[in-house]
Amino acid sequence: MIKFNSKLPNVGQTIFTTITAKANALGALNLGQGFPDFDGDSFLKDRICHYIEEGFNQYAPMTGVPELRNSIASYFNKKYKHVINADTEITITSGATEALTASILAFVSKGDEVIVFDPCYDSYVPAIELAGGSAKRLNLVGDGFSLPFSKIKETISDKTRMIIINSPHNPTGTRLKKSDWIELSKMVDDKNIILLSDEVYEGICFDEEYHFNPRSLSSLEERLISVYSFGKSCHMTGWKVGYLIAKPSLTLEVRKLHQYITFSTFTAAQMALADFLSEKMETFLSLGDFYKEKRDFLVNGLKESRFKVINPSSTYFCLLDYSNISKLSDVDFCLKLIEEHGIATIPISGFYENAPEDQKIVRVCFAKDQETLARALDILNAI
Ligand SMILES: Cc1ncc(COP(=O)(O)O)c(C=O)c1O
């Protein structure tokens, strides 16, 4: 038997894997998995085939193909009026996950602390631990899952190297307002703290204007690493193309890691995405409208149900409070939904270190076709 010390002794099978396995075994309707059950635009599929045929099959430049970096810079200029240098401030990565992990490994060292907020996306903490740091996990508070500002203030110390923010937020569908970012900016103002801003759902916002992009605050720009994903914005999660934006000095450091983690990202996919973003930017700018229809269909369709629907203002996730229906824990409730009702959802305690005990909430993903959503409504309304 080979002996070794696990670098991640606490990582095992997650509740997400258990739910997916059970849902598949019992043929349940799957609103648990957090990705679309439909394809991206056929334009993208045509272009990726075109570039493969044309021989774009060798390594892309380490930083990403210039066509894609330039298209991203134009998108940020059009949408947010930001001026971003495509050569020194944008790096294409293999999904947002690589951008997040490379950023954490680049700046977090042994003994450093990183503040994250639960419920929290599951890739952050393992990366912090691999870097030798420790995660200080603070729960978001209240019905609106707001940042716990007084706790943040208490937790920040000389050891704090990074704060990871996810807005728009998976799994709650909430997003931070400009005033939240200003408050946060005051807290880190004189400190040596990097803000790693996971904005993979930036295009999926409803009801008001766009997502508030923290790069709009000059007080934050210097310490911000912003992370995005074409998987989310193009309904092509399997392509695993993401990117990060940061000022040149931070970018240079993250690129050192990216260079030796993956070096570069699938060339033909980058070329296809560059064409899509430059030729069909409207599709990106109207992504919120596309998902708003699905959100409204789900939320309106559940008005008469016994679930309390926590209406999301962003992302393609919606939380359902089942406290009127059952006293079971969220894990047991999800298992029961699969076994007895044939529908898979996700228990949000899986996103916490210490979930509030009285919290009875599951997450559903509405990035699903109309027929799936209609079937989901039939099932959920009958519970
Ligand atoms: C909050 C959040 N960050 C990052 C990612 C990972 O994105 P990618 O698939 O581009 O690596 C996801 C995917 O679900 C996510 O929900």
Ligand as a Chemical Component Dictionary entry (heavy atoms), coordinates in Angstrom:
data_LIG
# 
_chem_comp.id                   LIG 
_chem_comp.type                 NON-POLYMER 
_chem_comp.pdbx_formal_charge   0 
_chem_comp.three_letter_code    LIG 
# 
loop_
_chem_comp_atom.comp_id 
_chem_comp_atom.atom_id 
_chem_comp_atom.alt_atom_id 
_chem_comp_atom.type_symbol 
_chem_comp_atom.charge 
_chem_comp_atom.model_Cartn_x 
_chem_comp_atom.model_Cartn_y 
_chem_comp_atom.model_Cartn_z 
_chem_comp_atom.pdbx_ordinal 
LIG C1 C1 C 0 -19.944 30.959 -8.069  1  
LIG C2 C2 C 0 -19.210 30.146 -9.079  2  
LIG N1 N1 N 0 -17.918 30.404 -9.325  3  
LIG C3 C3 C 0 -17.217 29.706 -10.223 4  
LIG C4 C4 C 0 -17.795 28.686 -10.951 5  
LIG C5 C5 C 0 -16.966 27.899 -11.914 6  
LIG O1 O1 O 0 -17.043 28.360 -13.217 7  
LIG P1 P1 P 0 -16.329 27.576 -14.417 8  
LIG O2 O2 O 0 -17.224 26.454 -14.817 9  
LIG O3 O3 O 0 -16.134 28.591 -15.488 10 
LIG O4 O4 O 0 -15.023 27.052 -13.886 11 
LIG C6 C6 C 0 -19.155 28.369 -10.727 12 
LIG C7 C7 C 0 -19.788 27.257 -11.447 13 
LIG O5 O5 O 0 -20.837 26.766 -11.078 14 
LIG C8 C8 C 0 -19.883 29.124 -9.769  15 
LIG O6 O6 O 0 -21.174 28.884 -9.523  16 
# 
loop_
_chem_comp_bond.comp_id 
_chem_comp_bond.atom_id_1 
_chem_comp_bond.atom_id_2 
_chem_comp_bond.value_order 
_chem_comp_bond.pdbx_ordinal 
LIG C1 C2 SING 1  
LIG C2 N1 SING 2  
LIG C2 C8 DOUB 3  
LIG N1 C3 DOUB 4  
LIG C3 C4 SING 5  
LIG C4 C5 SING 6  
LIG C4 C6 DOUB 7  
LIG C5 O1 SING 8  
LIG O1 P1 SING 9  
LIG P1 O2 DOUB 10 
LIG P1 O3 SING 11 
LIG P1 O4 SING 12 
LIG C6 C7 SING 13 
LIG C6 C8 SING 14 
LIG C7 O5 DOUB 15 
LIG C8 O6 SING 16 
# 
